[in-house]
Amino acid sequence: MYQQTTYSTANRKKKRSGWRKLGRALLWIFGTILVLFIALAIYLVVVSKIDPPKIANTDALKLERKEIAPGAYTLGNNWFRHSNSGLYEMYVEGAPFERGVANGKLSKELIIRQEDNFIAQISKMIPSNFYRHFLKYFIGFFNRHLAENVAAEFQEEIYGESFSASPNYDYIGSNYERLMNYHAAHDIGHALQGMALVGCTSFATWDEQSADSNLIIGRNFDFYMGDKFAEDKMVVFYHPEKGYNFMFVTWGGFTGVVSGMNDQGLTVTINAARTDVPFGAATPVSLVAREILQYARTIDEAWAIASKRKMFVSESFLIGSAIDNKAVVIEKTPTGMDRYSTNEHFITCTNHFQGDSLRVLASNKLQVAESASAYRYQRLTELMKRNGPNTVQKTVDILRDRRGLHDANIGMGNEKAINQFIAHHAIVFEPKKKLVWVSTAPFQMGEFVGYDLNKIFSMHGLDSNHEVYDSALTIPADSFLVTKDYADWKAFHQLREDMSDGKAVDLKAMVALNPEWYHTYVLAGDYSYKHKDFAAAKGYYKTALTKVIATKGEENHIRKQLELSEKALQKK
């Protein structure tokens, strides 16, 4: 009995000793992991910090804008106004830091509002605080070498502008860090979205393909970050200390270029192409386009600038030149570059490569096979051949086209259409005449107002009583805006917004408003599946498969959800 008790006590002591050792080991492991996490957090904070450039003379910060009329301001020779067209217009001149300060002080309300809208949209897309913080540190790590790849001139300009940014988002980064990172947002989103590329469309005609033989260029900038993102479009005119005068269409806080023309008649527009996920930042696409616009006057000069910049995503630059009286597409990836031109005196560009060396890439072949790019390219070519010699009005009509191949009804909002009801802006250039037309809301369906760069860059100050655009050049709004179809689209869009906000939606009413768009049935199917109405979901998914689907990825989603719906019904 004594021996048994002694044995049991010793056994218990051994077990307790084992548990203590295990506990110490686990504490050591957890402690090590905690230290590693803290070290990683410190590392991410350190590497994501972007130091602002050194500015020798900051006197520009002492200047204040003057309001000369409601919504109209001046600051030295610089000015800003809200046009009766709904567009905001701004003129800025001087050295880089001075330009940035003037830009910021004149448009500070737009800069703040645009960031508010951007952050709100990100919060809507990523409701989790944890994932938003993860995204913050991921972007910080990803962009740790961003400043090294941005020209000093543009760093100084962005820094000057940052003094007018919102004080409410310091938890994300300093004003300068945020504005710098926003210039790479297009590239990061483009890289991480993969299949869901923005679906921009651009084209040009010249010689016998244009009615007056002059170069005409049109483009849709299809980039959607919520309805509010496109409300405050800015048409900006720059007279820089170095380089050529130029105009571009943008939004508050963004000095990169997505669409623009300089006073030498050189134009730049950008279209995304399929890209692999990159491992670090290089020069943002919009700043490559900005450098071309500011410093190139011919296609060869544009090529030379693009070739010296390393990018971390794949992009097509449609470059038009009054001097060359033609347009080409400069195609660029992180590792390669090509030039696509034609002898047919017209050129088209969607979201895939066409040049000899890049069109054979496996990634590009996949893009052609699985995205909406090839279909939209075919529709664009179809319309251009049907219309005959091109004019500015015909260019606008093409940019507004809502139909599919052979005029098929593919629903309102289909990515395979040229007009996808998401355009931030559309723009038309006549480079030899230095004329540019910019769309007003909604999308590319409002009036196109015309600007004469010769007149604007010869102005002496701002006359607040007169419009900057030339009213004689105005192209009327699309007659579609007064139709029942457009009223149906607005009602449909509101129901879709309600659905995304978690509100109850009448699915039959929603389908009736836009019955030819496959995505209508995807939305209804996903909604029904979420609410465990698997029979209804099955019906909606089956109908979606009978429509013109934009991408292979979306078709795969529909087929997967249909299979899941059928399995769920079998379990009942």
N, C-alpha and C positions, 0 to 999 in steps of 0.2 A: 504493500500500500504506500509506504514511504517512498520507495523507488519510483512508483508510478507518478506520484505527486511531484517529485523532484524532476522527473522527465517532462511532465506537462508544463511546469514552470519554466524550465529551460527552453522548451519549444516555443512557448509564448514570447520569451525574451528575444529569441532568434527572429521570430516573425516581426516583432516590433522594430527590431534593429533593421530588418529588411525593408520594412515600410518607410522607416526614417531615411534610409539610403535612397530608396526610390523617390521619396518626397524631395530630398536634396537635389537629386538628379533632375527631377522635373522642374524644380525652382531654377536650377542652373540653366536648363534649356529655355524656359520661359524668359528668364532674365536676359539671356543671350539674344533671344529673338527681339525682346523689347529694346535692348541697346541697339540692335541692328536697325529696327524700325526708326528709332530716334535719330540714329546716324543718317539713315536714308532721307528722313524728313529734312534734317539740317542740310544735307547735300543738295536736295531738290530746291530748297529755298535759296541756297547760295548760288547754284548754277543757273537758276531761273531769273536771277537779278540781272537787269540790263541797265548799265550806267549810262546816263545821258551824256551827250557830247559836250566838250568844253566850248563855251561861247565867249569870245573876247569882249564883245560889246552887246549889252542887253538893254540899251536905251529904248528899244522898241516896246518893251514891257510898260514903260511909263505913259505911252500914248493911250488915249481912250477914244472910243468911237463917238460920233455925233449923230443923233437922230434928226434927219432933215425932213422927214415925212413919216406917217405911220408905216412901219415895216421897212423903212429905207434908212440906211446908215452910211456914213463915210468915216474913213480913218486915214488921214493924209490924202493921197491920191487913190486909195483903195475904196471900194464901195460894195454895198450889198443891198438887194431889194427883193420884195415878194411881188412877182408879176401877176397881172390879172389872169394869166393863163393857168395859174396854180403852181408854176415852177418858181424856184428861187434862183436868182442870178447874182453872180459875184465876180468882181474884178480885183486881182491881187498882183502886186509888182514888187520888185526889189531883190535883195539877197535872201538866201534860204531861211535863216532864222527870222528875219523881218517878215517874209511871206507867211511863215507859219503863224507868227503872232497875230498878224493882220487877219489871216483866215480864221483863226480861233476867236478873236475878239468880235469879228463881224458876224460870225455864224454860230456863236456859242450856244444859243438856244437849240439849234438843230443838232449840234454835237451832243449835248446833254440828252435831248429827247431820243436821238438815234441810239445812244448807248442804253437808255432806259428800255427802249423797245427790244433791243438785241438781248439784253439780260433777261427780260421777261419771256422772250421767245425761247431762250435756252432753258429757262426754268420750266416752261411748259413742255418742252421736248424731253427734258431730263428732270423729272420731279424729285428725284432722290438727292438730298444734300450730300450724302456720301459720294455718289457718283459725280456730282458737280465738283466736289473738292478733288476727287481723283482726276477729273478732266483738267482742272486748273493745274495740278502738278505735272500731269502728262504733257500738257502744252508747254509749260515752263521748261521741262526737261527737253522736249522735242525742239524747242526754239532757243536752246541755250547758246547757239552760235549765230543767232539771227542777225545781231548787230554787225557782226564781221562781214556779212554778205549784203549789207545795205550801204549804198554810197553815202559818204559823209554829208553831202548836200541834202539828201533826203532825211538822214537822221536829224540834222539841224532843223529842217522844216517841220518834221513831225514833233520834235521837242518844243518848238515855238508854239505849235498848235495845242500841245498838251496842257499848257497853262490855263486853257479855257474849258478843259474837260471836267466832268462831274466829280465832286469830292466824296460821293457816296459809295464808291467801289474800291476803296483803298485795300479792302480785305482780299481783293483779287490781285492787285498790284498797283504800283504807282501810276499816275496818269500817263507818263511816258511809256512805261512797260506795256500798259493796256493798249494804247494806240499803236505801238509797234506790233504787238501780237495780232491786233485786228487786221493789220495789212497782210498777215499770213493766214487769216481765217479762211479765205477762199481756197487756198492751197491745201490746208489741213482737212477741211470738209470734203474737198474734192478727192483727196487721197483715201480718207477713211470711208466715204460713202460707197466707193467701188462701183456697183451697178447703178446706183441712183445719181448719176451725174446730172448736173444742170444741163438743160437741153438747148443751148444757144444755136442760132442760125444766122449765117451771114452770106452775102453774095455780092458780086460786082459785074458790071457790063461796061464795054468801051468799044470804040470804033463802030462797025456796022451793027453791033448788038445794042447800041444806044441810039435813040432817035436823032440826037444832035452830035453823035460820035464822041462826046465827052464821057469821061469816067463817072459812073454813078455807083455808089456803094450803099447797101442797106444791111441792117442787123437788128436782131432781137436779143436783148440781154435777159435771158430767162433765169432768174435767180430769185427764189422766194424764201423770205424769212418772216412770213406773216404779213397781214394786210398793212400794218402800220409802217413796215420797212420802206414801202414804196411811196408813202405819202409826201415825203419831203425831198423830192428830187432837186438836185442842184445843177445848174449849168454854169460852169466856172471858166473864167477867162484869165489866163496867166501871162504876165509880161515879166519873165525871169531876168535876173541880172546876167545870166549866161544862157546861151541857147536861143531857140526860136519861140516866138509867141505861140500859144496854143489854147484850145478849149477842150473841155471834157465834161462828161456827165457823171455825177458822183452823189454822195450823201455825206452828212455831217461827220467830220473826223477822219475822212478817207481821202488821202492825196494821191493814192495810186490811180492808175488809168485802166478802165475796162472798155471805154469807147471814147475816141477823141480825134481831133484834127489840128494840125499846126498851120501857121501862116505861109508855109511853103507848099501847102496842099498835100501833105503826107498824112494819112489816116492810119489808125491802129484800132483793131477790135480783137478780142480774145475769145476762144472757144475751148472748153475743156475736152480732153481726150482721156482714154483709159490709162491709168497709171498703177504701178505697184505701190504698196505701202512703203513710204520712205522711212529712214532711220534717223534723220536729222534735218534741220532747216538749211535752206540755201536762200537765194534771192527770191522773194515773192514775185509771182507772175505779174501782178499789177504794177510793180516797181520796175520790172524789165520793160513793160509797155510804156510806162511813164518816161523812162530814159530815152527810148526810141522816139517818142513824140516830141520830147524837148530838144533832142540833138540830131535827129536824122532828117534829111530832105529828099532822099532817094531810097529805093528798095535796097540797093547795095549797102548804103550806110546803115539802114535798119538791120540788115543781116549781120553786119560787122558788130553792132552793139549787142544783138541777141547772142552771138557766138561767144562773146567774152564773159557772159554771165552764166553761172551754174544755177539750175533750177531743181526743185525736188519733186515736181509733178510734171506730167506731160500736158502740153498745150499747143494749140494752133493760133498763130497770129496772122490775121488777114491784114496785109499791108497794101494800102492804095497810095499811088503817087501821081500827082499832077504832072510832074516833070517827066516821068516815064509813061504817063497816060495808060496805065495798066495796074492790075493788082495781082499779087501772088500770095500764097500761104506759106509762111515760115513755120515749120513743124519742129517741135523741140521736146526732148525727153531729158531725164537726168543724165543720160549717157550718150545721146545721139542728136542729130539735127539734120533736117532736110528742107528743100525748097520745092514747093509744088506750083507749077505754072502750066498754062494751056495755050494753045494756038487758036482757040475758038473765040477769043475775045469776050469770054465771060468765065467766071469762076464761082464755085459754090463751096461752102464749108459748113459742116455740122459738127459731129463729135467723134470723128474717126480720121485717121491719117490717110493721105492719098499719094504722098511722095514715094519714089521708087524704093528707098531704103527702109522707111518706117512702116509702110503699108503691109510688109511681109512679116512683121513682128507677130508672134503668137498672141500677145495681148491685144493687138489691133484687130486681128482676125476674129478673136472672141468678141470684141466690141461690135464689129460689123454684124456678127451672127446673132448676138443676144440682146443688143440695145435697140433703141428707137432711131438711132442715128442714120442708118442706111435707108430706112423707109422715108424719113423726113427729107433726106438728100434726094431721093427719087421724086418725091412730091415737089420739091423746090425746082428741080430740073424740068419736070413736067409743066409747071406753071410758066417758067421762063421761056420755054420753047413755044408754048401756046400763045403767049402775049405778044410776041413779035418784038421789034425794037423797043428798048426799055425807056421809061421816063421816070421822073421822081414820083408821080402819082401811081404809076404801075408798081413801082418798088414798094410804096406804102401798102397798096392793095395786097401784094404778096405777103408782106409782113403780118397782115391782119387775117390771112387765110386760116379757116378753122376746119377745113375738110381733109379727108384722106386721099389716097391715090384714086384717080378717076372720079374725083368729087364725092367719094363715099362719105356717108355720115358715120363718123367714128366717135361721136359724142363730144361734148364740150369739156375741154381740159385734157384731152389725150396727148401724151408726150410725143406721139407720132405726128401730130399736127404742128404746123409752123407757129400758129397762135395757140398757146397752151393755157392762156388765162393766168399766167404767173409772171409776165415780163415786168421787171423793174423799169425798163425803158426800151424804146425802139429809137433808132436814129438813122438818118439818111444823109449822105455827103455828096456834094458836087465839088470835088477838090479844085478844079481849074478856076471855078468861079468863087471859091472860098465860101461856099454856102453850106449850111447845115440845118437840118430839120430835126427837132426833138419832140417825142410824143408827150402828150399830157394824159392825165388819168381819164378813164381806167385803162391800165396796161398800155397797149399800143392802139387802143381804139378811140381815144380822145383826139382832139385836134393835134396836128403836127405844126409847131410854130417854127418859123425860119429865122436864122441869124446870119448876117453878113459879116464875116470876120474883118473884111477890109474897113467897114464902117466902125465896128466896135473898137478895134485897136487904134483908130484915129480919133476916138472920142476924147474930149477934154473935160473930164469930170462927169458926174451923174446929174442928169436932169430928171428929177423925181416925177415930173408931170408927164413924161413921155415913156412909152414902152421901149425896151432895148431891142426886142425882136422886131422884125419887119412884117407888119400886118399884111402887106401885099403878097407875102410868100405863104401865108397860112393855108394849110390843107385841112378841109373840113373833117369833123369827127365821123366815125364809121356809122352808117345808117342802121347797122345792127343794134345799136344802143337803144333804139326806140321800138324794138320788136318784142313780141311775147317770149321768144327764145331767150333773150337777154334777161328779161324779168324772171324767167324760170331759173336761169343760171344763178342769179343773185339769191333767190329763195333756196336753191339747192346748196349754194355755198354757205348760207347761214345755218342750214340744217347740219351740214358737215362740221361746222364750227361748234354747234351745240353738242354734236356727238363726241367730238374730241374733248369737250369740257365735261363730259360725263352726264349730260342731260338726256332725258328720254326723247326718242325721235320716232315719228311716224314713218316707218320704212316704206310703206306703199306710196305715200305722198312723195318721199324722197326719190324713189325709183321713177315715178311718173314725171318728175321734173327734168331728168337727164337719162332717158332710158337706153340710149345707144352707147354710153360710156361703160366699158367693162368695169371700171373702178367703182362705179355706183353699186354694182352687185357685190364687189369685194367688201366695200364698207358695210353693206347690209348683211352679207354673210358673216363677217367678223363680229358684227354687233349681235347677230342672232346666236352665233356660237358662244360668245361670251355670256349670254343670258340663257344658255343651255337649251335653246330652241333649235335642236339639231336638224329637224326635218326642214325648217325654213332655211337654215344655213345651207343645207345640201342643195336646195332648189336655187338659191342665189348663186352658189359657186358653179353649178352646172350651166346656168344662164351666162355667167361671166365668160365661160370657156367658148361660148358661141360668138363672142364679140372680138373686135380687133384689139389684142392685148399689146401693150407697149414694149415690154421686155420679157426675156426668158425667165428672169428671176421672179417676176410677178406671176407668170404662168405657173412656175413651180410652186409658189406659195398657194395659189388657188387649188392646184391638184392635191397638195398635201392636206389642206384644210378640208377638201371634199372627202378625202380618204378618212380623215379623223372624224368627220361628221357621220359618215357611214358606219364606222366602227362603234361610235357612241350610240347610234340607233340600234345596232345589233345587240348591245348589252341590255337594252331596255326590255 
